[in-house]
Amino acid sequence: MTSNVHPVFHNVQAVLFDLDGTLVDSAPDLAGAVDKMRTDRGLSSYAAERYRPMVGAGARGMLGIAFGMQPDHPDFAAMREEFFVNYERRLTQETYAFEGVPELLAQLVARSLSWGVVTNKSERFAIPLTQSMPLFGTAGAVVGGDTTPHAKPHPEPLLEAARRLGLTPERCVYVGDDERDIVAGRAAGMATVAAAYGYLGHNTDVARWGAHAAIHSPLDLLKCLPNGQALNGLK
């Protein structure tokens, strides 16, 4: 993989994306949900940026920052459910698409490329979030972390998305901002693109993930895709 030269994936009919940290920045709402738990207990509020590095770790990461709580804590399950309820109440209050994402998705549609979402976010959150944001109106598939018996890095969620789009995995590209996204994509037989933006820390070396390409902004992805005409062999 190289971040300077963009291979063109000619044999592509669809692009699948991770959700949080790839298409949308949901960190403000996730941080707000767990920080409310602190203030409800009379504790001081933390700045949203304190939570951001652990957003990708879900409830485990958020509760770890807010309370130093690990999953083996006896109160973890109850605290996790409280966090989930708080998050449901503000699901898209401050969540927004990364700059360039609306234009990218519009270009995919213009190029007659299907697209969809494969996230480890459970359907409890993924479905209402995507249904409430007009951004996802043209998505052909939304697969959550519990849609299939397995979550990423297992390839099954990606294979399910391909089935829903009526395509073989080889005709799909998967884009994600975490190493598990690339592991899942490669295991599914898809071309993979590392999104080197979003929640990534400055010290993250995406070159170690083994993706076929890396992008540093959403619109960079267009350099890897065909114009929607010829569908020749995958390079």
MARTOR-313826 format. One record per residue (C-alpha): x, y, z; residue in three letters. Coordinates in steps of 0.001 Angstrom, whole numbers, plus 500000, padded with zeros to 6 digits. Layout:
! MARTOR-313826
XYZAla...
END
This chain:
! MARTOR-313826
500000500000500000Met501136503539499372Thr499619506844500393Ser501091508724497438Asn500092506584494444Val496426505660494135His495795502350492372Pro492660502355490262Val490247499532491049Phe488617499047487655His486599495958488488Asn484365497825490924Val480603498176491068Gln480151499164494709Ala481900500871497599Val481232499823501176Leu482147502079504075Phe482667501842507775Asp480450504412509516Leu481993506170512516Asp485290507811511711Gly484932507106507986Thr481667508717506844Leu480507510559509956Val482014512089513048Asp479837510819515882Ser482427511559518560Ala480589514631519946Pro477402512642520613Asp479224509616522016Leu481293511868524258Ala478214513813525324Gly476390510616526229Ala479098509327528548Val479993512744529936Asp476386513175531072Lys476957510125533234Met479798511987534939Arg477871515186535517Thr474802513249536682Asp477036511868539432Arg478363515277540416Gly481692514787538660Leu483367517417536524Ser482771517440532780Ser485534516357530428Tyr486242518067527112Ala485017516098524087Ala488560515828522762Glu489512513764525802Arg487131511034524626Tyr487829511203520889Arg490862508849520755Pro488776506032522245Met485582506508520239Val486398503511518072Gly486402501277521152Ala482710501942521830Gly481275501687525350Ala484432500053526652Arg486511503012525510Gly484056505687526636Met483538504221530114Leu487261503682530414Gly487928507383529864Ile485006508649531937Ala485333506320534925Phe488472504229534474Gly486090501269534222Met487029498007532533Gln484610495356531181Pro485341493055534140Asp483962495621536596His480766494311538275Pro478858497480537321Asp480055497557533727Phe476907496067532158Ala474597498505533951Ala476833501472533145Met477040500409529515Arg473247500306529230Glu472988503773530806Glu475494505016528249Phe473496503391525445Phe470248505040526594Val471961508434526797Asn473379507941523324Tyr470003506943521850Glu468535510194523138Arg471091512298521252Arg472000510016518364Leu472461512722515720Thr472381515869517843Gln475982516771516995Glu476945514008514553Thr477936515263511118Tyr479422513996507877Ala483123514551507362Phe483979517261504873Glu483774515898501336Gly481577512890502177Val478325514261500662Pro480174515115497451Glu481859511716497396Leu478575509845497734Leu476973512003495062Ala479865511147492735Gln479425507434493377Leu475778507679492383Val476697509747489315Ala479172507042488300Arg476486504367488700Ser478362502790491601Leu476328501294494430Ser477358501999498006Trp476557500837501499Gly477586500822505137Val479162498032507181Val479676499049510795Thr480290497353514114Asn477693499703515603Lys474708497565516573Ser471498497915514577Glu469967499540517673Arg471974502635516755Phe473100502142513157Ala469616501868511658Ile468025504944513287Pro471179506998512755Leu471347506277509039Thr467577506646508642Gln467610510061510290Ser470390511545508134Met469502512389504497Pro473113511573503641Leu472233507867503635Phe469199508110501383Gly471000506472498461Thr472696503702500473Ala471899500261499108Gly472736498395502306Ala473295499092505986Val474828496200507936Val475353496559511679Gly477599494774514097Gly474825492373515074Asp473174491942511664Thr475107488703511200Thr476448486325513873Pro479868487955513528His481270491482513692Ala484400492825512014Lys487199491782511696Pro485212488728510591His484355489066506880Pro480700487958507204Glu479207491478507614Pro480943492581504416Leu479802489473502581Leu476238490154503744Glu476428493705502383Ala477650492391499029Ala474740489932498955Arg472281492725499650Arg473722494688496756Leu473551491621494521Gly477299491638493881Leu480238489314494361Thr482798490519496934Pro485393490974494204Glu483274493796492755Arg483358495740496043Cys485820498099497702Val485749498468501475Tyr486854501724503125Val487521501987506851Gly489526503866509463Asp490550500911511625Asp492880497971511063Glu489993495552511658Arg488247497075508627Asp491163496181506413Ile491460492693507906Val487749492103507274Ala487873493509503754Gly490820491404502693Arg489285488298504250Ala486123488986502257Ala488110489213499026Gly487507492924498546Met489862495713497601Ala490571497745500725Thr491200501420501391Val492441502824504701Ala490799506116505664Ala493710507944507257Ala491575510654508830Tyr488688510718511312Gly489576509295514708Tyr493103508183513884Leu495826509387516172Gly498900511035514726His501023508021515624Asn498882505492513754Thr500838503804510970Asp498165502793508463Val500853501367506176Ala501068498401508562Arg497438497462507984Trp498031495972504544Gly495366497982502709Ala495542498265498946His495449502068499191Ala495192504889501724Ala493325508172501477Ile493737511321503548His490376512858502735Ser487080511322501547Pro487328512795498056Leu490720511124497572Asp488770507904497078Leu487609509078493659Leu491194508734492426Lys490898504984493053Cys487603504465491252Leu486572504152487628Pro484387506777486002Asn481530504314485871Gly482132503146482310Gln484501500242481611Ala484672497473484212Leu487913495744483315Asn490235493675485480Gly491036494775489015Leu494481496221489240Lys
END
